[in-house]
């Protein structure tokens, strides 16, 4: 199991074999969570390649919504 050391600024280096195994790249965002006093989890914060497709879905709606209706609903929020 790879080991790393926490610096005086509380930084750590993710070992090369772990970075290569998961394909971690410089600049990626990770989430750090404490599980217990002995355990810390570092999770990759995945970015979605096509966020609009994730929101809209694969099937396009056949319903036409006028822009005015969308604006009214947005303003009502």
N, C-alpha and C positions, 0 to 999 in steps of 0.2 A: 504494500500500500504506500503510495507516495506521501512524503511529508513536506511541510513548509513551515516557515517561522513567521510569527507576527512581528512587525517592526515596531519601533518606538512611536511611530505615527499610526499604529494599528492597521497597517496595510499588510497584505500578504500576496504572494505570487502563486497562481494556480500552476501546479507542475505541468511540464511540457506534455507528458504522456496523457494526462487528463484533458488538457486543451485539445490535443490532436484527436483523442478518442471521441470527444463530443463536437469537434469542429468549431470551437470557440474562436472568435476573431477579435482583434483590438477594437475598442469602441463599443462593443456590445454591452447592453445593460443587463445586470444580474440582480436578483432579489436575494437578500440575506435574511434568514429567519433563525431564531433560536428555538430549538426543540426541547432542550433541557439544559442543565448546567454543563453537561459534557458534550452536547451535540449542537452543531450549527449546520444549517443547510444552505447551500448556494444554488439558486435556481436560475436558469436562463430565462430572461424576459423575451419571449419570441415576438418578433414583429411579423405582421401579416403582410404577404407580398401584395395582395389586392384587397385592401380593407373595404372598399365599396362593394365588391362582390360578396364579401362575408356579410355585410349588412343587408344587401338587397336580396341575395340568394342566387341560385343558378337559373331558376325559372323566371322569366320576365313577365310581369303582369300585363294583361291585355286592357286593363282599365285605364282610361285616360283621366288624369286629374289636372284641371286647369291650375296654372301657376298662382292665380289669385286665391284659390282655395288653400293651397299649400301655405301661402303667405299669411292668410287669416289664422290658420291653425298654429303656425309658428308664433304669431304675435299673441295668441290667446294663452300660450304657455307661460 
